[in-house]
């Protein structure tokens, strides 16, 4: 039951995040915010995700994982309510920060950190990557549905003759309800998702890493992964749903009526790729899966600005989306595999924290570059940084295997 509740919490958040990410920049634009002001709001929202991840990393195992997941939903709902009723820039900025309004379009914050630590506890080594794959399938299917729900403002304007601002405010109300629904599921999780000192030999002996700390053995691996993850996400921050939506809007003049189904099918492509990731990882290993599926996706995205029309640009974007998330379940499984049980929350938190901080920085860099250099600057810089990450990951970790991969080698496979 816990598995389905965890998947449900993640899915509801994904619905809300995907919905908000597509309409965020367009909503702020309808309030006459400048590109720079929009970028600040996006960055503050991602900074809120980073702060939440930091809190979860070192406090979730002590405060309680269920309570922490519930807190995520409550804060998101507070941010959504504020966006419904307030239009002042300063308060919007504060709401984005506290409410962790995520313009990235993918859930990579506080909730993910806690769930990433829970999943290995409710499965075994053999099925860990597969469970992470289904977890991410759930998230991306909900991302897809959330993207489709972003059609709602256009629907309300056309059928109910609402103003642009009011159509977005009603949609922020839906975002708030989805966030509150995740709180209910979080409180129904069992005690089995909490850290269990009895199952941690190091803690029973009073030595080694305690919950909320890393052992000396794990520190080097986690910090190297965190640094590389930060580089990957610095590139990803140039490619938030909000900024890509804005790029399509400015380049081809399309609104939510086109962007909603585009991102719906993009998230579906993401979801199917997760299952392929688990299949590939069993054959070539987790690190190889991360690297050799990620590199082509970056090259495809760099090609998008050169496409002569909307439909070909959309096709290349969709091809990129069918590959770009394939590394996610492999990475999550790998991080959890190379640390001890009592280190999982902090390991997930540190790697996710560097990702969140990098995401928060990038949009503020992207906005002036779009104005000074070219509208397509993020579509070159973002993938370029990701390629550097892939090469660094391969040369740093290709010799460090997950337990099931070591066993497979020992068995002669």
Secondary structure, DSSP 8 states (H G I E B T S, - for coil): -HHHHHHHHHHHHHHHHHHHHHHHHHHHHHTT--HHHHHHHHHHHHHHHHHHHHHHHHHHHHH-HHHHHHHHHHHHHHHHHHHHH---HHHHHHHHHHTT--TTSS--SHHHHHHHHHHGGGS-HHHHHHHHHHHHHHHHHHHHHHHHHTTHHHHHHHHH---HHHHHHHHHHHHHHHHHHHHHHHHT--GGGS--GGG-HHHHHT-S--TT---HHHHHHHHHHHHHHHHHHHHHHTT-HHHHHHHHHHHH---HHHHHHHHHHHHHHHHHHHHHHHHHHHHH-HHHHHHHHHHHHHHHHHHHTT-SSHHHHHHHHHHHHHHHTHHHHHHHHHHHHTS-GGGHHHHHHHHHHHHHHHHHHHHHHHHHHHHHT-TTHHHHHHHHHHHHHHHHHHHHHTT---HHHHHHHHTT-
